[in-house]
Amino acid sequence: MPSFHKPMASRPASNACAVDGFDCFIGVEFEYLVPYIPPGRADPDPVDKRYVVIDDIESRNGEGEMTREFAAALANTRLHREFREAGLPAVVDSIVNSKIKEMEDDDEIEARRNRYFAKQAAEQGVPIPRDGSAVEHRFWRLNTDLSVKHDKNNTDCMGRERYLWALPHKSMGFDEKLGLELASPVLRASEAADAISAALHTLRRSLRFVVPRSAGLHVHLSSLEGGVDLLTVKKMVSLVLLCEGVIYTMANPWRLKSKFSASVMSALVTVQEDRETRSRTLGETGRELAVMEADRNSRLETMHEHLPWPLRPSEKRHDALETLWTCAGHDELRMLHSGMAVKRKADRPTEEDPDAGLYTIEMRQFEGTVDPDTTCAWVRFCAALFRIASTGDAASYKAKMTELNNLLSHRYDNPASAFTMYTCKLEAFMQAIGLADAAQFWRRKSDRDKVIPTLSQTCMTPTRLIPPLIW
């Protein structure tokens, strides 16, 4: 498989994630897989001085068996040391969790976590936030990720492999993959590029690893006030649903095959099915049903204030949008397993609706990458969509949705898509969302993805480690 994570790369500009006239909080998660050298096998790359997990008596430190947890701890501990030497505040999540492992009381757990992060902040020179936000959000987090797996390959490919990519779990009878995750602190989009570049530079010079097909690049979005209200969530989901054809043109098309980045439509269909199931089992009275119908009609009025109607025809799209806009709160809007995830942030009410909590939005459509330019470009794109959803009144949002609906007139062709999507020329779309200068980058990236061979045509074993960055 050709690698596009080239060692020679220009460092992104400090404003590479910024969207003119707008700012928001973002968080980025990088997923990757580290190799493993079993007992008795020589290092296949002795010239590469970056860390690799080697199963020997010294590494195990008296342990009877090299487990996934222990191997991941070795890799993350080494990366943690490199981050601290580079001046990047970081913690290893397994160490954080070990501090509260046997505790049950929520207040005691929170107090222990706060003490731990306060101590780490003092040791690593992280200032305590004056706004009262949690200091733990100022650290890079080094974690494991069970969703990251080795690509499936044929026998010939496996025979040519120089590393192993899973540890045998003798007691359980199966192999465990060494999937890891690097999660960023909470960053302002306008200032995120330098932090992302420094972290990826440190990661790539510290560990040997690959980015398999199962890996993703996740971007969390939140307002500068610390959350996203329900109306903005509905506007963002509607926007993403409308633009999915373009989004999966920008991301590698095979991302649609992953259950973690499926169409938003599939998530909304599940929401609708769950609602119908609850409705049958609750057995509301006639009075309750009348109130519910009135609430539904009121929310549909809000929907029509924000959306042009009808949108371009698509199977179930209008039903899905009505399902979305008639959701009353987090117990109905559960979108955890799709290309866009919506999660409840906390129980803090908003002024507009005292009963509604705040949310965070996670964009998961993009394939895994540790290329700084591509990462910053995707973060900027996500922030541009969030700007459309979170700023302006109903009329301006409706006007933008009308403009995009008129642009997106060509069917998006992807065998992995179970729903009809629409796309258009990237140049026109980027102009419409305020990123005209990004069109050429995404055109090159989209054209490049078209030449990546499929699994059935070639050996996809990730023998090529991601190289260090040379700046």
N, C-alpha and C positions, 0 to 999 in steps of 0.2 A: 504493500500500500504506500503510495507516495506520501511523504510527510510535508506539510506546509508550515510546520513550526521550524522555520529556518533559523540557524544560529545567528546570522547577520541580520539585524533588524534595527530600524531607527526607533529611538525612544519617542513614544507619543508626546505631543505637546501637553503642557500642564492643563489646558482647557479642553482636552480631547473628548471628555464626557459631557461638556457643558452644552446647554441649549440656551440660545440667546434670550435674555429677558425672563428666564425661569430657573428655579432651583427646587430641588427636593432631596430627601434623604434616600440613599440607595445602599444596598448590601449585595455583595457578589459571592457566589459559591463556585469553586472550581473542584471538579471531580477527576480522579486519576487512579491509576493502578500501578503498584510497585512490584518488581519481580522478587524472586526468592531463589536462593542457591542452596540446594539440599546437601546433606552430609556427603562428603566424598567427592563432590563435583568441584572442579577448578573454576575460578572466576573467569567467565567468558570474555570479559573486557577488562583485563588487568591495568590497562593504560588509563581507563576512566576512573578517576579518583573520587567520584561522587559516591555517596553512601548507597549500599545495597544490603538487603537482609541476607545474612549468611547463617545457615543452621550449623553451628558447631558448639563445642562445649563452652567456649569462652562467651559466645553470644547468649547461650541459654542461661548462663550464670547459675547453674545448679538445677534448673528446671528439667523435669524428665522428658518433656516433649515441647517442641516449638509450636505454639498455638497461634492462631490468627491474632488474638488479642495481644499476645506478647510481641509478635513480629510487628504489628501496627504500632505498638508503644515504642519499640526500638526506632522505627522510621520517624515517628512524630517527635520523639525526644531529640533526635539528631536535627530535624528541621527546626524545632523550637530553639535549639542552641544557635543555629545559623540566623534565625530571625532576630534573636536578641542581640547578636553581635552586629547585625546590620542596623540596629536601632529601631526595629519594628516590634512593638509590644505584642506579645502572643502568649497564649496558654494552650495546654493540651487538655482537651475535654475529658479524656479518661482520668486524668489526675483530678480535675474539678469534681467529677462524679464520685471518685473514691472518697472524697472528703465528706460526702453525705450518704454514702452507700447504705449504712445501717439505720439511718434516721427515718422517722415516720411523720413527725409533727411538721406541718408546712411552715409554721413560723420559725421553728428552729432551723429548718433547711434553708430558708431565705436568709436568716441571720448568719449562718455558717458560710453561705455563698458570698454574702456581702463582705464578711471579714476576709475571706480568701482573696477576693478581687481587690479589696482595699490594700491588702498586703502586697499583692502583685503590682498594683498601681504605684505604690511607694518604691518598690524595688526597681521597676522599669521606667520610672519617671513619667508616669501618665497622670496628668492633672485631674483632680476630682471635678466633674462637671458642675458649673455654677447654677445651671438650670434645674438641678435636682434629678436629672436622668441617671440611669444606672451606669456606673463606671465600667461594668463588664462589657458594654457595647463599644468600648474603645479598643478592644483587643482583637487581633487575628486569632481565629479558633482553629486548632488542628484536630481533626476528628476522623473517625472511620465512616465508611459508607458501604453498606451491604448491597446496594443496588448496582454498584460498579462491578462488572464481570468481564472475564476474558472473552474476546470474540470467538465465536464458533468457527472451527476450521476443519479441513479434511485431514486424513491421516498423514499425507505427505508433508503438509504444513507443520503438523505437530512433531513429526520426526526431525524436521530441520530446526526446531526451536532450540535456542541456546539457554534460555532461562525457563524456570517453572513459574507459573502465575497463580498457583494455589497451594495451600498447605494441607497435607492429609490430616484429617481429624480422626484418629484411630478409634476413639471410643464411640464416635457418632457414625463412622463409616462413610464419610463424604469429604470432599475437598472444600476448603474455604478460601475465597479470593481476598487478596490484600487491597481492597478498595479504600481509598482515603479521600478526605475532603478538606479543602482549605476555604474557610469562610472569613470574609472581610469584616472589619469594624463597620459601624454605621458611619457612612460618609456623605458629605454633600456632593451631588453630582458635579457641581462646578469645580470641585477640588479633588475629585476622586482619581484622576489619571495618574498623578505622581505616586500615590499610595499603591495603586494596582500595578504599575510598572515596577516599582521597587520590590513588591512581594513576588511577582512572577520571576523577576531576575534572580531573587534569592532562592526560590523554589527550584528553578531549573539548573542552578549551579550547585545545588546541595544534594539532590536525590536523583537516582536513576528511576525513570518511570515512563509510562506510556499513557495516552488518552484513548481508550477503546471506544467502540461505537455506543456502548451502554452509558458512557459518561455524558453529562450535560453541563451547560453553563447557566446558572440560575441567577436572576436579578430580582431583588426585593425592592419595592417602591413604597414610599410613604411621604406624606406632606411634612413640611418643616414644623408643623404644629405637633407632630408625633403620631399620626395615624391617618386613616382614610375613612370618611363617613360612608354610609350605605349608598347614598345617591351617587357619589363619585365612583364607588365600586360598580354600580349598575352601568354608569356611563362608560367606564373602562372596559367592562366585559362586552358591552354592545359594540364598542369600537374594535376590539380585538376580533370579535366574531365576524364583523364586516370585512376586516382586513386579513383574515387568516391565509388567503391565497398568496398574498404578497409576503407575509411573514414566513411561510414555509418555502417560498422562493429564495428568501434571504438565508434562512437556515438550510442545513443540508436536508434534502427531501426525505431521506430515510428516517428523520426524527419522528415523522408521523407514525412509524411502526412501534415506537416506544410507548408503553402504557403511562409513562410519566410525562409525555408531551403530546398526548392525543388532542384532537380537536376540542375546543371549548363547547362545541355543539354536543358532543358525547356527554360532557359533564352536566349540561343543562337538561338533556334527556333524562339522565339519572335523577336530577332534582325533581323533575316533573313526575317520574315514576314513584319516587319516595313520597311526594305530596299526595298522589292518588291513593297510595297504600294507607297513609295515615288517615286520610279522609274517610276511607271505608271502615277503618277500625275504631275511630273515635265516636261515631254515631252522634253527631251534633243535633240539637233540637232545631225546630223550624226557626225560632228566634235567632239562635246562634248562626244558622246558615244565612239568614237575611243580613245580619251584621257583617259576616264574612264577605258576602257578595257586594255590599256597599263599599267595604274597604278595598276589595279587588277593583271595583270600578273607579274608585278614586286614584288608585295607583296606576291604572291603565290611562287615565287622563294625564297623569304626570309623564308616562311613557310617550304619549302622543305629543306632548309639549316639547319633548327632547328629540324625537326620532321622526324622520320622514317616513311616510307610510303609503303604500307598501314599499319595502326594500326590494332589491333585485331578487327575483324568485329563487328559492333554494329549499330543498326538502326540509321541512320541519323548522325552518329558520324563524318564521313568525310565531309559531307555537313556543319555540325556545325563548324568544324575546319576551313574550307575554309571561312565561314562567318566571323569567328573571325579574321583570319589573313588578310583579305582584308578590315577590318575596318580602316578608315583613321583618326578617331579622336573621341572625346567624344560624338559628336552628333549622331554617329552611334552605338558606344559601350555603350548601356544603359543596365546595369545589376544591377537592384535594388532589384528585388524580386526573389532571389534564395539563395541556400546555400552559394554562394560566391557573394558578391556584389562588384561592381567596381564603384567608385565615383570620380568625378572630384575634385581635391584638390584646384586648383587655376589656374590662367591664366599665370603662369610662364613658359616660353618656356625652352626647353632643348637645349644644344649645337648641338646635332645631328639633331634635327628637330625644328627650330625656331617657327613653327606653332603649335606644340603640347604642351599642358599643362601637368601638373603632376597629378597623381591619388593617391588614397589610396585604399587598398584592405581590405575587411572585410570578415572574415570566420564565417559563421553562422550555420554550420551544427550541432554543438554540442548542446545537451540538457542543460537546465538550471541547474546550480550547484553552491553551495557555499562551496564546499569542497576544501581546499587549494591545496592538493596533486593533485587532478584531474585537477583543473584549471591550475596549473603550468605545468602538463604533456601535456595538450592540447595546451597551449601557446608554449611550446617547440616544439611540433610536427608541428604547423603552421610555426614557425620560420625555422624549418628544410626544409619544402617545399619551403619557400621563399628563402632560401639559394640556392637551386637548380635553381630556376628561375632567381635569380638576380646576380649570380656570374658565372664566366667562359664564354668562348666563345661559338659560335654556335656548334662547333664540340663536346665539352664536354657535353653540354646540350643534344645534339642529342644522344650521347652515353648513357647518363643516362636514357633518355626516351626509348631507345631501350632495355636497361636492364630491366626497369620496365614493358615495354610492353610484354617482354618474360616471366616475372614472373607472371603477372596477367592473368592466364589462366583458372580460374574456374569462372563460372557464379555466380553472387551474387543473392541470392534468397530473395526477399523482395516484398510482394504483393503490397506495396505502390509505387514501382518503375514503372514508365511508360516507361523506357528505359533500355536496356540491360547494365549491369555493370559487371565488373570482379573483382575478388579478388584473394588472395593467402594466404599462411600461414603468420601470423603476424610476426613471427620470421624472415622470409626471407625478408619481406618488410622493417621492421625496420633496418635490416642490410644494405639494399640497400640505405636507405636515411640517414645513419649515426647515427642511434639511437638504436643500438643493445641492449643497456642496458635497453631500455624502453619496450622491447617485453613482458616480463613477466607481467608488470603492465597492459598493454593493453589486454593481454590474459585473465587475471583475470577479468578485467572490462567487456570484451565482454561476457564471460561465465556468469557473474552475471546478465547481462541484459536479458539473455535468460530465466531466471526464473521469471521475473517480469510479473504478470498476466495481461491479457488484460482487457479493460474496460468492456466488456460484461460478464466477469467471476467474477468480484469482485467489492466491493465498493471502489471507488478511491477517495472518499472525503478526502481532505487533513486535517484530524483532528489532525495529528501529526505535531506539530510545529517543525521547525528546531531548534535543541537544541544549546545552547551556546557551544563554543569550550573550552575544558579544556586542557591547556598546562602546 
